Every structure is written in structure tokens, then in C-alpha cells.
Amino acid sequence: MELGIGIGWRPEIADEVEAMPGIDWVEAVAENLCAGHLPASLVRLRERGVTVVPHGVSLGLGGAERPDPGRLAALAARVSLLDAPLVTEHIAFVRAGGARTGSPGLEAGHLLPVERTRAALDVLCENVRIAQDALPVPLALENIAALISWPGEELTEGQFLAELVERTGVRLLIDVANLHTNHVNLGQDPATALDELPVEAIAYVHVAGGVEKDGVWHDTHAHPVTAPVLDVLAELRSRVAPPGVLLERDGAFPPAAELAGELDAIRATLDAGGVAGGAGRGAGGAGRDAGAPSVPGATTVSRATGVSGATATSAATGVSGATAASGATAAPPVPETVRDRVAVAQAALLSALVAGAPAPEGFDRRRLGVQSRALAAKRADVVAEVAPELPGILGRRGYREAFLAYAGARPMTSGYRRDALDFAEQLLIAGRPEDDAARRRLTYWWQDRAAPRPPGRATRLARAARSVLVGR
């Protein structure tokens, strides 16, 4: 389907997004939406006919374990709530450890790259098929940005994506900013990746900003889109006319005029480009489906997958993307020993990143340090978002220093809200903060959220009154 030009919907810029002209669709982080209740802004957008696509971040389809049925059900519920035509996730793992490894379960709090080996691909493909069967609409998967690479990889990124599409019929969400990130950090050529992947499987494209520090590109989603990222978008446009392109911004939101300017730059890049020599070039630039149309929204069929480029799911039959492929046969289950090997490798890497374990053999230790610090900073930022009272009580600088010290000693084992409670509890056990009034406010905050039952209205009012008196 043709989506057009869109922007990532975030509560902080909801009013600006609603007022912005020329927005055909928006994308919302699925985990940030409450089941059964949409924010009023998204309701108004949908009433205007604006398509809303849920974008998942926590499935961890590249992990060693099979997808959690509860997470899949929650994602499917968001799809139904939004009446979305498709749903997206990432090619990444986000947690590791547990029963398969005999080690504690750990959460990364961020997206980590999947090892591009045959074994990891087998696990990913089976996980994708499980997800496709549980979701009511087609699934598209996003390539991620990476600060580190696995030693001894067997496939390039383009080859890995091409085989994933061929074996599952899944669609692709290509993030051109992530291709640029991997070019700077890992030396991977975006043009080569685009030549190798099946561009006819692209559902839509992400464009986002970042910043370079000490020779490392950080995909922040909090900085302006740069010219090199637009150059990668132009490379992609020379191969195919993408059905949709979306601007992502997750923090440090600029004025609406600046966001509109970035959207204009995206439009100009798309308008200036064109498919060279007919339709999209496939693997190796060999002219895959050379006679197929490249008009956005037009139906193109990959010879590799037999899946319609416009939709991998029949609206009439509800057949999943995995079974919609012509002649597709059920793949044999991945042996548990293969999943165990992937589990051990991922647990070793994540333990080095968040729990101070030794670096696994073959990894660049300096880059592991960069990734470890980036994960801790991301964790601090997200906890501040879900519990804004904490930096309010501790002060922005005091919060960050205290949280990074806490994160260095306490890996995340559950979600961010639990992490916020554990952080506050550890501070209170240590008798911090030293200021009596701040410590009392932190105590009340923790008690209100950690108790088996929330305090009653009278208790909350009394605590609020005491806080005001103490603060005078």
C-alpha cells in the first residue's frame, strides 16, 4: 500500500503533528499506547483519515527464545486498536540469559545487533514466522544501527536481509540513517547493502538524525537529519520508489518549523531521485524483477519470495505473510541446540555490556565500552521519561550522576518502571539524597508506587501538604 510522507507521532509533539500540513501517516511506538485507549491526538488524526502504524520495540525477534505470546498479543491488540494496515518491529535482540544459559536474565534496554550467521538466521526466521502467525496484519522488520559488530559473521547485512525475506515473506522497514550509522561505525557500504537486499519487499523507510562523537556515529533521533543520511535516501530512491517515508524524532524536539523543514528536505530528495534503468535493482544489482512496476503502492512480486510487494496478507482471507508466499512449505523447527548456542553467545555479549563481565573473544573492547556507556545513557534517559519526578527531586545533574552509578552496578532485569523503583529504593537504602526534604519526597514517591495498594486520597493530600511545608 502507498503510505506517502509521515512523521513519528510522540506525545511531546502531538499538537505540532496535528497542525502540520502534508502529513499522510504517522507511526506510534506500540509499547507507549495503553490497551483499549488511544490518546486524543491519535483519535483525531484517525478521524481525519491519517493512517497510524504501530512500531514495536520490545519483541526481540532476534533473541534466542521464541517470541513471548503475551508480547505478541499486546502488539496485536494495538494493531486492532489502530485499525492499522501493517505493524513493524526490529531485527534485534533486547534480552538474554535465563534458563538456557543458567545465568540471570538481563534486559538491554535497547536494540542490539543479531549475529549474521546461519544459526542466528535460522532462529530469527522461525521467530518471525511465529510472530506472523500471531499478528493480524503484515509484519515489516527494521534494520538497526550498531556500534559493535560480531566477529566471524558469515553474511553481509544485505545478504542477511535478502535471505530473511526469501525464507519468511516478511516485509522490510529500511532505516537509511541506520545504514549511514553502520557505514561510519562498521565500514559497511550503504550502496552495497541496498544492492543486495530485495528492495521490492520494502514497506516503508525511516529517516532520522544523529551526531558523530570521537569518530563514532550515534543514532540519537534527537539531532537534525544530516546530508549523508539524505544521500543514502537518494541511493535507495535510485533503486525503488518507496511506498512510504517517515521522519523519526524521539527527543530534543525542535520547533514545528524545523520539523517541517526536514520533511521538505525528504520530499526534495525523493522528487530529485528516480529509479535508474526501470524498476528496483535486486541482489547484486542484477535487475531482480526488472520488468515489475516501481510506482509506490503498485503490486510487485519478488521472484525470491513469491510475496506481493503491496501486501503479504490477503484482506479477504487473513492469510499470514508466512503462508501467503506461493509454494511455501513449513520449515522444520530449529533444533534446541542451535537456540542454546545463540543464547550463550548473546548472554555473554549482554553480560559484558551491562554487568561488567569480560569481553567475549573477538570483540573490539573499545567499541564494547562505547556501547556499554550508550546503553547506560539510554537507560537513564528512558527512566527519566517514565518517572520525570526523579530528576525533579534529585535535580537533572544529580539524577544523571546517581543513575549512571546505579546502572553500573545493577543490570536491568525487568522494565523501565521497575528500574525506576529499584533505583529510588537503592538511593533510600543508602540514605540519599542527603537533603532531608528531597529524601522525604523521594520516600513518598517510592511508597506511592511500590506499595501493594496505592495510598488513599487523604494520605496523598497529607503527604503533598507536608512536602509543601518542608519545602518552605
Summary of the structure (lengths in Angstrom):
residues: 472
radius of gyration: 23.0
end to end distance: 59.6
largest distance: 75.7
contacts: 1561
relative contact order: 0.11
helix: 47%
strand: 14%
